[in-house]
Amino acid sequence: MDVLQNDKQAEDFLTLHPAERRLIEYIRRIRYGTIVNLKIQDGLPVLAEEVLKKVKFV
């Protein structure tokens, strides 16, 4: 029974909430930058208030 419970816990851990998926997609899309403030509610990302991006010309 413990194995099934552990498998269920692992599955829940690997399953992303749509808000988590959107955050990851956003991070992959910008590729470089700094998320200055990330608001979390009930364990889920809600809002990135400000995003700064540095551009290096070398």
N, C-alpha and C positions, 0 to 999 in steps of 0.2 A: 504494500500500500504506500510506503514511503517513496518508492521509486516513481509511482504515478503522480504523487503530490509534487515531487521534485521536477518531474517532466512538465507538469502543469505550470509550476512556478517559472521554469526556464522558458516555456512557450510564452507566458504572459510577459516576461522580461524582454523577449525578443520582438514582441508585437508592438509596433509603434502606433501611438495615437495620431490622428490626422494633424494635430497642431505640432507634434514632434516631427512628423514627416515634412511639414512645410518649413520648419526651422532648418532642418538638415538640407532640404532642397535650396533654401535661400543661401545658406552658407556655401554650398557647392557652386551656386550661380555667381556669387560675388567673387569667389576664389581668394581674394586678398582683402584685408580691411580689419577694422576693429569694431566690435559691437560694444558700445560704451555702457549701455544699461539694458539689461534683459529682465523683464517682469515675469515672474512665475506665480501662478495661482493654482492651488490644489495639485501641485507637482507637475504642472504643464506649462510650457512657454506660452505667454499671452501676447507680449509686445516687446519689440526692440525699439526703444525710444530714439536712439541716435546711432547712426552708423558712420564712422569716419573711414576714409580710404587714403592711404599714403601712396604716392606715385614716385617711384625712383627713376631718374632719367640717366642711368649709367648702364 
